[in-house]
Amino acid sequence: MSRDETSQSEAIQEFRRTVYNYYREHGRTFPWRETDDPYHILVSEFMLQQTPTGRVEEKYRPFLDRFPSCVALAEAPMRDVVEAWQGLGYNRRAQWLHRSAAKIISDYGGRVPRTRDELMELPGVGPATAGGVLAFAFDIPTVFLETNIRRALIYHFFTEDDDVTDAQLRPVLTSALERENPRRWYYALMDYGAMLGDSHPQLHRRSAHYRRQAPFDGSDRQIRGAILRLLLSGSETSLEEFTADLDAEEDRVARILSDLAEEGMVCEEEGLYRLP
């Protein structure tokens, strides 16, 4: 082994020790960490996309109480799924999860698939969600990146760099991966990265994949959510009623309704909109 390889190996071992030492003292507990049920893990991974853990904690168990299995979720009306999802934001994830459950029933006999390629065939599942399911449901060693993992790697291995790409991070993560217990490793690594997010709040901006989230107030996303809430609380609604209730430009509301209809989030008949 060359001097550089020896130095890199020592740095990896020190990184692992640091992560595990932090986890032993400060590891977080969440209800989705108390199970390895693949369906439960899939639900949590969808919920955790772009949503803080505190908000997910409030919704996770009530959602599973209402839809305790892939069959229950796939057979539920879309309206019920969207209703149960309220408070998590990004309502299209509810639709993707609903469609994923249906695909699991039709294509995989009701069992959540356990390969990356099959998981990424599910609607709304990308590399991070697929990796989370593999690690947390099946304890399969796999390499995946998300915000907290990026923070930890950048902090330790790219101390002077900006615009650090995932292509630079993956070899380091591959070397650091705990193959005997990937589930525990990723819990520890995410908790350590979350701590760094509090102590070094600008750290994630050094990733080339950082994207500043657009303001919510006044956004199309805010109007989309308001439209769905109105449909959940009432009956069929016209464009004119939406425009008045939302105090928004009619052309803008019409465009957003058209997008929602194209996505299958709402249905339109004779100028009236409803949830599927």
Helices and strands as residue ranges (DSSP letters): H 3-26, G 31-33, H 38-47, H 53-66, H 70-75, H 78-85, H 92-108, H 116-119, H 127-138, H 147-157, H 166-176, H 182-199, G 203-206, H 220-233, E 237-238, H 239-246, H 250-263, E 267-269, E 272-274
